[in-house]
Amino acid sequence: MAAGNLQVTRPDRLRASVLSRAALWLRHAPEKMGLISSAPKPGFFDQYPRFYSSSVVGATPERLNERYRALISSNEQLIREKTILDLAAHDGRWSFAALKAGARHVTGIEVRSHLVESAIAAAREYGIGAERYQFIAGDVFDQIALLQTNSIDTVFCFGFFYHTPHHMLLLSKIARLNPKHLILDTAIDPSTTDCIVRLTKEGVDRDANSLVGQPGDPLYALVGTPSRNALETMLTSFGWSLSYYDWHRAGIGNWRDLRDYRDGSRVSIVATRR
Ligand SMILES: C[S@@+](CC[C@H](N)C(=O)[O-])C[C@H]1O[C@@H](n2cnc3c(N)ncnc32)[C@H](O)[C@@H]1O
């Protein structure tokens, strides 16, 4: 499960390379075909197009590149030379971005082992030294508990907070690590100002979702989306002070793949220990 142990076969590498070139070509096809006059704004992941095809979850160039600006670029001082814990690391996109931004070491935890394999393959393909990262295949709740207190400077919790009903348990496990910063990117329920968590069910068959089915209905996981009020109440109860990324001042021209941020049903926060 540590970085060096998994083999990535040549056909897999070849397929990933062909798919990522195709994704990059498609990104620029409309302007090449004269359908639009200006090229899309270049972004971080254009240099690493493997991530456009290693997942089907939010992997469009516009979404990945704007999230890069919000979550990585604007937080560079919390990442450079720091040790990072990337919760629900998926295909390693944010672990990799952190390493390229100068993180000293990244630990990624991801429950789906095929995504862990993909994360390792990406780091190898793009030449990151194996001593700078480890990807652990497992449940966030089990694996955080195995990490040492004071071993992590900055925790990434991107796209995960609403795929669990155990928010306070997660925050208490993060607090035990004693990180200085928590960068959180999460869906919220924008329909109320009340302090609530809206419980729903999601299928465990999708790579975006929880993998832990309910005992009474194993194909579905019970998850909770907090209102903004609930999110703030939970975070501040652990002594975090919060600063929101202002998506409306980010100069975004095309919101097509970012509607959740535009509409306030998703937020990006830097939490700093008071
Ligand atoms: C919506 S994706 C977010 C991916 C990435 N962090 C991002 O923001 O782009 C949620 C990820 O959480 C993973 N996941 C869900 N439940 C998990 C758990 N209990 N422990 C570890 N990973 C989990 C899923 O497999 C999936 O890769």
PDBQT file of the ligand as one rigid body, heavy atoms in Angstrom, charges set to zero:
ROOT
HETATM    1  C1  LIG A 301     -16.049  13.174  -4.658  1.00  0.00    +0.000 C 
HETATM    2  S1  LIG A 301     -14.542  12.254  -4.563  1.00  0.00    +0.000 S 
HETATM    3  C2  LIG A 301     -13.410  13.550  -4.152  1.00  0.00    +0.000 C 
HETATM    4  C3  LIG A 301     -12.073  13.336  -4.771  1.00  0.00    +0.000 C 
HETATM    5  C4  LIG A 301     -11.039  14.442  -4.517  1.00  0.00    +0.000 C 
HETATM    6  N1  LIG A 301     -10.686  14.554  -3.126  1.00  0.00    +0.000 N 
HETATM    7  C5  LIG A 301     -11.512  15.754  -5.039  1.00  0.00    +0.000 C 
HETATM    8  O1  LIG A 301     -11.969  16.602  -4.271  1.00  0.00    +0.000 OA
HETATM    9  O2  LIG A 301     -11.419  15.985  -6.258  1.00  0.00    +0.000 OA
HETATM   10  C6  LIG A 301     -14.700  11.386  -3.022  1.00  0.00    +0.000 C 
HETATM   11  C7  LIG A 301     -13.617  10.353  -2.801  1.00  0.00    +0.000 C 
HETATM   12  O3  LIG A 301     -13.728   9.855  -1.464  1.00  0.00    +0.000 OA
HETATM   13  C8  LIG A 301     -13.424   8.479  -1.470  1.00  0.00    +0.000 C 
HETATM   14  N2  LIG A 301     -13.987   7.948  -0.235  1.00  0.00    +0.000 N 
HETATM   15  C9  LIG A 301     -15.288   7.835   0.098  1.00  0.00    +0.000 A 
HETATM   16  N3  LIG A 301     -15.420   7.366   1.340  1.00  0.00    +0.000 NA
HETATM   17  C10 LIG A 301     -14.154   7.168   1.831  1.00  0.00    +0.000 A 
HETATM   18  C11 LIG A 301     -13.630   6.728   3.069  1.00  0.00    +0.000 A 
HETATM   19  N4  LIG A 301     -14.430   6.397   4.085  1.00  0.00    +0.000 N 
HETATM   20  N5  LIG A 301     -12.298   6.666   3.224  1.00  0.00    +0.000 NA
HETATM   21  C12 LIG A 301     -11.470   7.013   2.188  1.00  0.00    +0.000 A 
HETATM   22  N6  LIG A 301     -11.910   7.449   0.989  1.00  0.00    +0.000 NA
HETATM   23  C13 LIG A 301     -13.247   7.544   0.818  1.00  0.00    +0.000 A 
HETATM   24  C14 LIG A 301     -14.069   7.987  -2.742  1.00  0.00    +0.000 C 
HETATM   25  O4  LIG A 301     -13.575   6.734  -3.144  1.00  0.00    +0.000 OA
HETATM   26  C15 LIG A 301     -13.714   9.124  -3.700  1.00  0.00    +0.000 C 
HETATM   27  O5  LIG A 301     -12.461   8.884  -4.292  1.00  0.00    +0.000 OA
ENDROOT
TORSDOF 0
